[in-house]
Amino acid sequence: MNINQMMKQAQKQMEKVQEQMAQLVVEASSGGGMVTVKMSGAKEMLGITIEPEAIGANDVEMLQDLIVAAVNEATRKVDEELSAHLGPMSKGFKLPGL
């Protein structure tokens, strides 16, 4: 297989991964489910659910920490999915966000 064929094959694989990631939605929570975040495969936050108990605590700092933790966990899950879809293609390369 020559280099041009390898590049075309890699490009097709990347397009396939991009399509799969565009359809991916992950969900992550923190604080035992007090804060839940939905994120797309493009790392766009799609939604957030905050349980009333998290607000009733009158502890804004804790709520902020729970939101940050949930977003970070969702981002980690997207990275794991991307890495799983790329498989051997990601070996030896440092992709942004991975």
Phi and psi restraints in degrees (range 20) as a CNS / XPLOR table:
assign (resid 1 and name C) (resid 2 and name N)
       (resid 2 and name CA) (resid 2 and name C) 1.0 -86.8 20.0 2
assign (resid 2 and name N) (resid 2 and name CA)
       (resid 2 and name C) (resid 3 and name N) 1.0 172.3 20.0 2
assign (resid 2 and name C) (resid 3 and name N)
       (resid 3 and name CA) (resid 3 and name C) 1.0 -63.5 20.0 2
assign (resid 3 and name N) (resid 3 and name CA)
       (resid 3 and name C) (resid 4 and name N) 1.0 -37.0 20.0 2
assign (resid 3 and name C) (resid 4 and name N)
       (resid 4 and name CA) (resid 4 and name C) 1.0 -64.1 20.0 2
assign (resid 4 and name N) (resid 4 and name CA)
       (resid 4 and name C) (resid 5 and name N) 1.0 -41.6 20.0 2
assign (resid 4 and name C) (resid 5 and name N)
       (resid 5 and name CA) (resid 5 and name C) 1.0 -64.7 20.0 2
assign (resid 5 and name N) (resid 5 and name CA)
       (resid 5 and name C) (resid 6 and name N) 1.0 -41.2 20.0 2
assign (resid 5 and name C) (resid 6 and name N)
       (resid 6 and name CA) (resid 6 and name C) 1.0 -63.5 20.0 2
assign (resid 6 and name N) (resid 6 and name CA)
       (resid 6 and name C) (resid 7 and name N) 1.0 -40.7 20.0 2
assign (resid 6 and name C) (resid 7 and name N)
       (resid 7 and name CA) (resid 7 and name C) 1.0 -66.7 20.0 2
assign (resid 7 and name N) (resid 7 and name CA)
       (resid 7 and name C) (resid 8 and name N) 1.0 -41.2 20.0 2
assign (resid 7 and name C) (resid 8 and name N)
       (resid 8 and name CA) (resid 8 and name C) 1.0 -64.2 20.0 2
assign (resid 8 and name N) (resid 8 and name CA)
       (resid 8 and name C) (resid 9 and name N) 1.0 -41.5 20.0 2
assign (resid 8 and name C) (resid 9 and name N)
       (resid 9 and name CA) (resid 9 and name C) 1.0 -64.3 20.0 2
assign (resid 9 and name N) (resid 9 and name CA)
       (resid 9 and name C) (resid 10 and name N) 1.0 -43.0 20.0 2
assign (resid 9 and name C) (resid 10 and name N)
       (resid 10 and name CA) (resid 10 and name C) 1.0 -63.7 20.0 2
assign (resid 10 and name N) (resid 10 and name CA)
       (resid 10 and name C) (resid 11 and name N) 1.0 -39.7 20.0 2
assign (resid 10 and name C) (resid 11 and name N)
       (resid 11 and name CA) (resid 11 and name C) 1.0 -64.7 20.0 2
assign (resid 11 and name N) (resid 11 and name CA)
       (resid 11 and name C) (resid 12 and name N) 1.0 -43.0 20.0 2
assign (resid 11 and name C) (resid 12 and name N)
       (resid 12 and name CA) (resid 12 and name C) 1.0 -61.0 20.0 2
assign (resid 12 and name N) (resid 12 and name CA)
       (resid 12 and name C) (resid 13 and name N) 1.0 -43.2 20.0 2
assign (resid 12 and name C) (resid 13 and name N)
       (resid 13 and name CA) (resid 13 and name C) 1.0 -63.4 20.0 2
assign (resid 13 and name N) (resid 13 and name CA)
       (resid 13 and name C) (resid 14 and name N) 1.0 -41.9 20.0 2
assign (resid 13 and name C) (resid 14 and name N)
       (resid 14 and name CA) (resid 14 and name C) 1.0 -64.6 20.0 2
assign (resid 14 and name N) (resid 14 and name CA)
       (resid 14 and name C) (resid 15 and name N) 1.0 -39.7 20.0 2
assign (resid 14 and name C) (resid 15 and name N)
       (resid 15 and name CA) (resid 15 and name C) 1.0 -62.9 20.0 2
assign (resid 15 and name N) (resid 15 and name CA)
       (resid 15 and name C) (resid 16 and name N) 1.0 -40.5 20.0 2
assign (resid 15 and name C) (resid 16 and name N)
       (resid 16 and name CA) (resid 16 and name C) 1.0 -63.9 20.0 2
assign (resid 16 and name N) (resid 16 and name CA)
       (resid 16 and name C) (resid 17 and name N) 1.0 -44.1 20.0 2
assign (resid 16 and name C) (resid 17 and name N)
       (resid 17 and name CA) (resid 17 and name C) 1.0 -64.0 20.0 2
assign (resid 17 and name N) (resid 17 and name CA)
       (resid 17 and name C) (resid 18 and name N) 1.0 -42.1 20.0 2
assign (resid 17 and name C) (resid 18 and name N)
       (resid 18 and name CA) (resid 18 and name C) 1.0 -61.0 20.0 2
assign (resid 18 and name N) (resid 18 and name CA)
       (resid 18 and name C) (resid 19 and name N) 1.0 -40.1 20.0 2
assign (resid 18 and name C) (resid 19 and name N)
       (resid 19 and name CA) (resid 19 and name C) 1.0 -64.3 20.0 2
assign (resid 19 and name N) (resid 19 and name CA)
       (resid 19 and name C) (resid 20 and name N) 1.0 -44.3 20.0 2
assign (resid 19 and name C) (resid 20 and name N)
       (resid 20 and name CA) (resid 20 and name C) 1.0 -64.6 20.0 2
assign (resid 20 and name N) (resid 20 and name CA)
       (resid 20 and name C) (resid 21 and name N) 1.0 -41.3 20.0 2
assign (resid 20 and name C) (resid 21 and name N)
       (resid 21 and name CA) (resid 21 and name C) 1.0 -69.1 20.0 2
assign (resid 21 and name N) (resid 21 and name CA)
       (resid 21 and name C) (resid 22 and name N) 1.0 -32.1 20.0 2
assign (resid 21 and name C) (resid 22 and name N)
       (resid 22 and name CA) (resid 22 and name C) 1.0 -64.7 20.0 2
assign (resid 22 and name N) (resid 22 and name CA)
       (resid 22 and name C) (resid 23 and name N) 1.0 -28.3 20.0 2
assign (resid 22 and name C) (resid 23 and name N)
       (resid 23 and name CA) (resid 23 and name C) 1.0 -91.5 20.0 2
assign (resid 23 and name N) (resid 23 and name CA)
       (resid 23 and name C) (resid 24 and name N) 1.0 -11.2 20.0 2
assign (resid 23 and name C) (resid 24 and name N)
       (resid 24 and name CA) (resid 24 and name C) 1.0 -72.9 20.0 2
assign (resid 24 and name N) (resid 24 and name CA)
       (resid 24 and name C) (resid 25 and name N) 1.0 137.0 20.0 2
assign (resid 24 and name C) (resid 25 and name N)
       (resid 25 and name CA) (resid 25 and name C) 1.0 -133.2 20.0 2
assign (resid 25 and name N) (resid 25 and name CA)
       (resid 25 and name C) (resid 26 and name N) 1.0 124.4 20.0 2
assign (resid 25 and name C) (resid 26 and name N)
       (resid 26 and name CA) (resid 26 and name C) 1.0 -111.5 20.0 2
assign (resid 26 and name N) (resid 26 and name CA)
       (resid 26 and name C) (resid 27 and name N) 1.0 157.2 20.0 2
assign (resid 26 and name C) (resid 27 and name N)
       (resid 27 and name CA) (resid 27 and name C) 1.0 -130.4 20.0 2
assign (resid 27 and name N) (resid 27 and name CA)
       (resid 27 and name C) (resid 28 and name N) 1.0 136.6 20.0 2
assign (resid 27 and name C) (resid 28 and name N)
       (resid 28 and name CA) (resid 28 and name C) 1.0 -141.2 20.0 2
assign (resid 28 and name N) (resid 28 and name CA)
       (resid 28 and name C) (resid 29 and name N) 1.0 148.6 20.0 2
assign (resid 28 and name C) (resid 29 and name N)
       (resid 29 and name CA) (resid 29 and name C) 1.0 -134.4 20.0 2
assign (resid 29 and name N) (resid 29 and name CA)
       (resid 29 and name C) (resid 30 and name N) 1.0 165.6 20.0 2
assign (resid 29 and name C) (resid 30 and name N)
       (resid 30 and name CA) (resid 30 and name C) 1.0 -142.3 20.0 2
assign (resid 30 and name N) (resid 30 and name CA)
       (resid 30 and name C) (resid 31 and name N) 1.0 166.2 20.0 2
assign (resid 30 and name C) (resid 31 and name N)
       (resid 31 and name CA) (resid 31 and name C) 1.0 63.3 20.0 2
assign (resid 31 and name N) (resid 31 and name CA)
       (resid 31 and name C) (resid 32 and name N) 1.0 36.2 20.0 2
assign (resid 31 and name C) (resid 32 and name N)
       (resid 32 and name CA) (resid 32 and name C) 1.0 65.4 20.0 2
assign (resid 32 and name N) (resid 32 and name CA)
       (resid 32 and name C) (resid 33 and name N) 1.0 31.0 20.0 2
assign (resid 32 and name C) (resid 33 and name N)
       (resid 33 and name CA) (resid 33 and name C) 1.0 93.1 20.0 2
assign (resid 33 and name N) (resid 33 and name CA)
       (resid 33 and name C) (resid 34 and name N) 1.0 7.9 20.0 2
assign (resid 33 and name C) (resid 34 and name N)
       (resid 34 and name CA) (resid 34 and name C) 1.0 -69.5 20.0 2
assign (resid 34 and name N) (resid 34 and name CA)
       (resid 34 and name C) (resid 35 and name N) 1.0 -30.5 20.0 2
assign (resid 34 and name C) (resid 35 and name N)
       (resid 35 and name CA) (resid 35 and name C) 1.0 -129.1 20.0 2
assign (resid 35 and name N) (resid 35 and name CA)
       (resid 35 and name C) (resid 36 and name N) 1.0 126.8 20.0 2
assign (resid 35 and name C) (resid 36 and name N)
       (resid 36 and name CA) (resid 36 and name C) 1.0 -127.1 20.0 2
assign (resid 36 and name N) (resid 36 and name CA)
       (resid 36 and name C) (resid 37 and name N) 1.0 135.0 20.0 2
assign (resid 36 and name C) (resid 37 and name N)
       (resid 37 and name CA) (resid 37 and name C) 1.0 -121.7 20.0 2
assign (resid 37 and name N) (resid 37 and name CA)
       (resid 37 and name C) (resid 38 and name N) 1.0 138.7 20.0 2
assign (resid 37 and name C) (resid 38 and name N)
       (resid 38 and name CA) (resid 38 and name C) 1.0 -109.5 20.0 2
assign (resid 38 and name N) (resid 38 and name CA)
       (resid 38 and name C) (resid 39 and name N) 1.0 135.6 20.0 2
assign (resid 38 and name C) (resid 39 and name N)
       (resid 39 and name CA) (resid 39 and name C) 1.0 -137.1 20.0 2
assign (resid 39 and name N) (resid 39 and name CA)
       (resid 39 and name C) (resid 40 and name N) 1.0 142.5 20.0 2
assign (resid 39 and name C) (resid 40 and name N)
       (resid 40 and name CA) (resid 40 and name C) 1.0 -80.5 20.0 2
assign (resid 40 and name N) (resid 40 and name CA)
       (resid 40 and name C) (resid 41 and name N) 1.0 167.4 20.0 2
assign (resid 40 and name C) (resid 41 and name N)
       (resid 41 and name CA) (resid 41 and name C) 1.0 -64.4 20.0 2
assign (resid 41 and name N) (resid 41 and name CA)
       (resid 41 and name C) (resid 42 and name N) 1.0 -15.5 20.0 2
assign (resid 41 and name C) (resid 42 and name N)
       (resid 42 and name CA) (resid 42 and name C) 1.0 -91.5 20.0 2
assign (resid 42 and name N) (resid 42 and name CA)
       (resid 42 and name C) (resid 43 and name N) 1.0 10.8 20.0 2
assign (resid 42 and name C) (resid 43 and name N)
       (resid 43 and name CA) (resid 43 and name C) 1.0 63.7 20.0 2
assign (resid 43 and name N) (resid 43 and name CA)
       (resid 43 and name C) (resid 44 and name N) 1.0 33.5 20.0 2
assign (resid 43 and name C) (resid 44 and name N)
       (resid 44 and name CA) (resid 44 and name C) 1.0 -99.0 20.0 2
assign (resid 44 and name N) (resid 44 and name CA)
       (resid 44 and name C) (resid 45 and name N) 1.0 125.4 20.0 2
assign (resid 44 and name C) (resid 45 and name N)
       (resid 45 and name CA) (resid 45 and name C) 1.0 -71.2 20.0 2
assign (resid 45 and name N) (resid 45 and name CA)
       (resid 45 and name C) (resid 46 and name N) 1.0 122.9 20.0 2
assign (resid 45 and name C) (resid 46 and name N)
       (resid 46 and name CA) (resid 46 and name C) 1.0 -95.6 20.0 2
assign (resid 46 and name N) (resid 46 and name CA)
       (resid 46 and name C) (resid 47 and name N) 1.0 -25.7 20.0 2
assign (resid 46 and name C) (resid 47 and name N)
       (resid 47 and name CA) (resid 47 and name C) 1.0 -175.2 20.0 2
assign (resid 47 and name N) (resid 47 and name CA)
       (resid 47 and name C) (resid 48 and name N) 1.0 163.9 20.0 2
assign (resid 47 and name C) (resid 48 and name N)
       (resid 48 and name CA) (resid 48 and name C) 1.0 -143.3 20.0 2
assign (resid 48 and name N) (resid 48 and name CA)
       (resid 48 and name C) (resid 49 and name N) 1.0 138.3 20.0 2
assign (resid 48 and name C) (resid 49 and name N)
       (resid 49 and name CA) (resid 49 and name C) 1.0 -120.9 20.0 2
assign (resid 49 and name N) (resid 49 and name CA)
       (resid 49 and name C) (resid 50 and name N) 1.0 127.8 20.0 2
assign (resid 49 and name C) (resid 50 and name N)
       (resid 50 and name CA) (resid 50 and name C) 1.0 -119.4 20.0 2
assign (resid 50 and name N) (resid 50 and name CA)
       (resid 50 and name C) (resid 51 and name N) 1.0 120.0 20.0 2
assign (resid 50 and name C) (resid 51 and name N)
       (resid 51 and name CA) (resid 51 and name C) 1.0 -67.5 20.0 2
assign (resid 51 and name N) (resid 51 and name CA)
       (resid 51 and name C) (resid 52 and name N) 1.0 143.2 20.0 2
assign (resid 51 and name C) (resid 52 and name N)
       (resid 52 and name CA) (resid 52 and name C) 1.0 -55.4 20.0 2
assign (resid 52 and name N) (resid 52 and name CA)
       (resid 52 and name C) (resid 53 and name N) 1.0 -32.2 20.0 2
assign (resid 52 and name C) (resid 53 and name N)
       (resid 53 and name CA) (resid 53 and name C) 1.0 -61.8 20.0 2
assign (resid 53 and name N) (resid 53 and name CA)
       (resid 53 and name C) (resid 54 and name N) 1.0 -30.5 20.0 2
assign (resid 53 and name C) (resid 54 and name N)
       (resid 54 and name CA) (resid 54 and name C) 1.0 -68.7 20.0 2
assign (resid 54 and name N) (resid 54 and name CA)
       (resid 54 and name C) (resid 55 and name N) 1.0 -32.2 20.0 2
assign (resid 54 and name C) (resid 55 and name N)
       (resid 55 and name CA) (resid 55 and name C) 1.0 -83.2 20.0 2
assign (resid 55 and name N) (resid 55 and name CA)
       (resid 55 and name C) (resid 56 and name N) 1.0 -35.9 20.0 2
assign (resid 55 and name C) (resid 56 and name N)
       (resid 56 and name CA) (resid 56 and name C) 1.0 -64.0 20.0 2
assign (resid 56 and name N) (resid 56 and name CA)
       (resid 56 and name C) (resid 57 and name N) 1.0 -15.8 20.0 2
assign (resid 56 and name C) (resid 57 and name N)
       (resid 57 and name CA) (resid 57 and name C) 1.0 -72.6 20.0 2
assign (resid 57 and name N) (resid 57 and name CA)
       (resid 57 and name C) (resid 58 and name N) 1.0 -12.5 20.0 2
assign (resid 57 and name C) (resid 58 and name N)
       (resid 58 and name CA) (resid 58 and name C) 1.0 53.9 20.0 2
assign (resid 58 and name N) (resid 58 and name CA)
       (resid 58 and name C) (resid 59 and name N) 1.0 29.2 20.0 2
assign (resid 58 and name C) (resid 59 and name N)
       (resid 59 and name CA) (resid 59 and name C) 1.0 -117.1 20.0 2
assign (resid 59 and name N) (resid 59 and name CA)
       (resid 59 and name C) (resid 60 and name N) 1.0 87.1 20.0 2
assign (resid 59 and name C) (resid 60 and name N)
       (resid 60 and name CA) (resid 60 and name C) 1.0 -59.6 20.0 2
assign (resid 60 and name N) (resid 60 and name CA)
       (resid 60 and name C) (resid 61 and name N) 1.0 -39.8 20.0 2
assign (resid 60 and name C) (resid 61 and name N)
       (resid 61 and name CA) (resid 61 and name C) 1.0 -60.8 20.0 2
assign (resid 61 and name N) (resid 61 and name CA)
       (resid 61 and name C) (resid 62 and name N) 1.0 -42.7 20.0 2
assign (resid 61 and name C) (resid 62 and name N)
       (resid 62 and name CA) (resid 62 and name C) 1.0 -64.0 20.0 2
assign (resid 62 and name N) (resid 62 and name CA)
       (resid 62 and name C) (resid 63 and name N) 1.0 -43.3 20.0 2
assign (resid 62 and name C) (resid 63 and name N)
       (resid 63 and name CA) (resid 63 and name C) 1.0 -62.2 20.0 2
assign (resid 63 and name N) (resid 63 and name CA)
       (resid 63 and name C) (resid 64 and name N) 1.0 -42.2 20.0 2
assign (resid 63 and name C) (resid 64 and name N)
       (resid 64 and name CA) (resid 64 and name C) 1.0 -61.1 20.0 2
assign (resid 64 and name N) (resid 64 and name CA)
       (resid 64 and name C) (resid 65 and name N) 1.0 -43.2 20.0 2
assign (resid 64 and name C) (resid 65 and name N)
       (resid 65 and name CA) (resid 65 and name C) 1.0 -62.8 20.0 2
assign (resid 65 and name N) (resid 65 and name CA)
       (resid 65 and name C) (resid 66 and name N) 1.0 -40.5 20.0 2
assign (resid 65 and name C) (resid 66 and name N)
       (resid 66 and name CA) (resid 66 and name C) 1.0 -64.8 20.0 2
assign (resid 66 and name N) (resid 66 and name CA)
       (resid 66 and name C) (resid 67 and name N) 1.0 -39.3 20.0 2
assign (resid 66 and name C) (resid 67 and name N)
       (resid 67 and name CA) (resid 67 and name C) 1.0 -65.5 20.0 2
assign (resid 67 and name N) (resid 67 and name CA)
       (resid 67 and name C) (resid 68 and name N) 1.0 -46.4 20.0 2
assign (resid 67 and name C) (resid 68 and name N)
       (resid 68 and name CA) (resid 68 and name C) 1.0 -60.5 20.0 2
assign (resid 68 and name N) (resid 68 and name CA)
       (resid 68 and name C) (resid 69 and name N) 1.0 -43.8 20.0 2
assign (resid 68 and name C) (resid 69 and name N)
       (resid 69 and name CA) (resid 69 and name C) 1.0 -62.9 20.0 2
assign (resid 69 and name N) (resid 69 and name CA)
       (resid 69 and name C) (resid 70 and name N) 1.0 -42.4 20.0 2
assign (resid 69 and name C) (resid 70 and name N)
       (resid 70 and name CA) (resid 70 and name C) 1.0 -66.3 20.0 2
assign (resid 70 and name N) (resid 70 and name CA)
       (resid 70 and name C) (resid 71 and name N) 1.0 -41.9 20.0 2
assign (resid 70 and name C) (resid 71 and name N)
       (resid 71 and name CA) (resid 71 and name C) 1.0 -65.0 20.0 2
assign (resid 71 and name N) (resid 71 and name CA)
       (resid 71 and name C) (resid 72 and name N) 1.0 -43.1 20.0 2
assign (resid 71 and name C) (resid 72 and name N)
       (resid 72 and name CA) (resid 72 and name C) 1.0 -63.1 20.0 2
assign (resid 72 and name N) (resid 72 and name CA)
       (resid 72 and name C) (resid 73 and name N) 1.0 -39.2 20.0 2
assign (resid 72 and name C) (resid 73 and name N)
       (resid 73 and name CA) (resid 73 and name C) 1.0 -66.6 20.0 2
assign (resid 73 and name N) (resid 73 and name CA)
       (resid 73 and name C) (resid 74 and name N) 1.0 -41.2 20.0 2
assign (resid 73 and name C) (resid 74 and name N)
       (resid 74 and name CA) (resid 74 and name C) 1.0 -62.6 20.0 2
assign (resid 74 and name N) (resid 74 and name CA)
       (resid 74 and name C) (resid 75 and name N) 1.0 -41.5 20.0 2
assign (resid 74 and name C) (resid 75 and name N)
       (resid 75 and name CA) (resid 75 and name C) 1.0 -62.3 20.0 2
assign (resid 75 and name N) (resid 75 and name CA)
       (resid 75 and name C) (resid 76 and name N) 1.0 -42.4 20.0 2
assign (resid 75 and name C) (resid 76 and name N)
       (resid 76 and name CA) (resid 76 and name C) 1.0 -61.3 20.0 2
assign (resid 76 and name N) (resid 76 and name CA)
       (resid 76 and name C) (resid 77 and name N) 1.0 -41.5 20.0 2
assign (resid 76 and name C) (resid 77 and name N)
       (resid 77 and name CA) (resid 77 and name C) 1.0 -64.4 20.0 2
assign (resid 77 and name N) (resid 77 and name CA)
       (resid 77 and name C) (resid 78 and name N) 1.0 -40.1 20.0 2
assign (resid 77 and name C) (resid 78 and name N)
       (resid 78 and name CA) (resid 78 and name C) 1.0 -62.2 20.0 2
assign (resid 78 and name N) (resid 78 and name CA)
       (resid 78 and name C) (resid 79 and name N) 1.0 -44.0 20.0 2
assign (resid 78 and name C) (resid 79 and name N)
       (resid 79 and name CA) (resid 79 and name C) 1.0 -60.4 20.0 2
assign (resid 79 and name N) (resid 79 and name CA)
       (resid 79 and name C) (resid 80 and name N) 1.0 -41.0 20.0 2
assign (resid 79 and name C) (resid 80 and name N)
       (resid 80 and name CA) (resid 80 and name C) 1.0 -63.4 20.0 2
assign (resid 80 and name N) (resid 80 and name CA)
       (resid 80 and name C) (resid 81 and name N) 1.0 -43.1 20.0 2
assign (resid 80 and name C) (resid 81 and name N)
       (resid 81 and name CA) (resid 81 and name C) 1.0 -63.2 20.0 2
assign (resid 81 and name N) (resid 81 and name CA)
       (resid 81 and name C) (resid 82 and name N) 1.0 -43.9 20.0 2
assign (resid 81 and name C) (resid 82 and name N)
       (resid 82 and name CA) (resid 82 and name C) 1.0 -61.8 20.0 2
assign (resid 82 and name N) (resid 82 and name CA)
       (resid 82 and name C) (resid 83 and name N) 1.0 -45.5 20.0 2
assign (resid 82 and name C) (resid 83 and name N)
       (resid 83 and name CA) (resid 83 and name C) 1.0 -62.2 20.0 2
assign (resid 83 and name N) (resid 83 and name CA)
       (resid 83 and name C) (resid 84 and name N) 1.0 -40.4 20.0 2
assign (resid 83 and name C) (resid 84 and name N)
       (resid 84 and name CA) (resid 84 and name C) 1.0 -65.7 20.0 2
assign (resid 84 and name N) (resid 84 and name CA)
       (resid 84 and name C) (resid 85 and name N) 1.0 -37.6 20.0 2
assign (resid 84 and name C) (resid 85 and name N)
       (resid 85 and name CA) (resid 85 and name C) 1.0 -72.6 20.0 2
assign (resid 85 and name N) (resid 85 and name CA)
       (resid 85 and name C) (resid 86 and name N) 1.0 -34.1 20.0 2
assign (resid 85 and name C) (resid 86 and name N)
       (resid 86 and name CA) (resid 86 and name C) 1.0 -76.9 20.0 2
assign (resid 86 and name N) (resid 86 and name CA)
       (resid 86 and name C) (resid 87 and name N) 1.0 -31.5 20.0 2
assign (resid 86 and name C) (resid 87 and name N)
       (resid 87 and name CA) (resid 87 and name C) 1.0 52.8 20.0 2
assign (resid 87 and name N) (resid 87 and name CA)
       (resid 87 and name C) (resid 88 and name N) 1.0 -126.4 20.0 2
assign (resid 87 and name C) (resid 88 and name N)
       (resid 88 and name CA) (resid 88 and name C) 1.0 -62.0 20.0 2
assign (resid 88 and name N) (resid 88 and name CA)
       (resid 88 and name C) (resid 89 and name N) 1.0 -23.0 20.0 2
assign (resid 88 and name C) (resid 89 and name N)
       (resid 89 and name CA) (resid 89 and name C) 1.0 -64.6 20.0 2
assign (resid 89 and name N) (resid 89 and name CA)
       (resid 89 and name C) (resid 90 and name N) 1.0 -26.3 20.0 2
assign (resid 89 and name C) (resid 90 and name N)
       (resid 90 and name CA) (resid 90 and name C) 1.0 -85.6 20.0 2
assign (resid 90 and name N) (resid 90 and name CA)
       (resid 90 and name C) (resid 91 and name N) 1.0 -9.2 20.0 2
assign (resid 90 and name C) (resid 91 and name N)
       (resid 91 and name CA) (resid 91 and name C) 1.0 -69.9 20.0 2
assign (resid 91 and name N) (resid 91 and name CA)
       (resid 91 and name C) (resid 92 and name N) 1.0 126.7 20.0 2
assign (resid 91 and name C) (resid 92 and name N)
       (resid 92 and name CA) (resid 92 and name C) 1.0 87.6 20.0 2
assign (resid 92 and name N) (resid 92 and name CA)
       (resid 92 and name C) (resid 93 and name N) 1.0 -7.3 20.0 2
assign (resid 92 and name C) (resid 93 and name N)
       (resid 93 and name CA) (resid 93 and name C) 1.0 -116.1 20.0 2
assign (resid 93 and name N) (resid 93 and name CA)
       (resid 93 and name C) (resid 94 and name N) 1.0 142.4 20.0 2
assign (resid 93 and name C) (resid 94 and name N)
       (resid 94 and name CA) (resid 94 and name C) 1.0 -104.3 20.0 2
assign (resid 94 and name N) (resid 94 and name CA)
       (resid 94 and name C) (resid 95 and name N) 1.0 103.4 20.0 2
assign (resid 94 and name C) (resid 95 and name N)
       (resid 95 and name CA) (resid 95 and name C) 1.0 -87.4 20.0 2
assign (resid 95 and name N) (resid 95 and name CA)
       (resid 95 and name C) (resid 96 and name N) 1.0 144.7 20.0 2
assign (resid 95 and name C) (resid 96 and name N)
       (resid 96 and name CA) (resid 96 and name C) 1.0 -56.5 20.0 2
assign (resid 96 and name N) (resid 96 and name CA)
       (resid 96 and name C) (resid 97 and name N) 1.0 132.3 20.0 2
assign (resid 96 and name C) (resid 97 and name N)
       (resid 97 and name CA) (resid 97 and name C) 1.0 87.9 20.0 2
assign (resid 97 and name N) (resid 97 and name CA)
       (resid 97 and name C) (resid 98 and name N) 1.0 -6.4 20.0 2
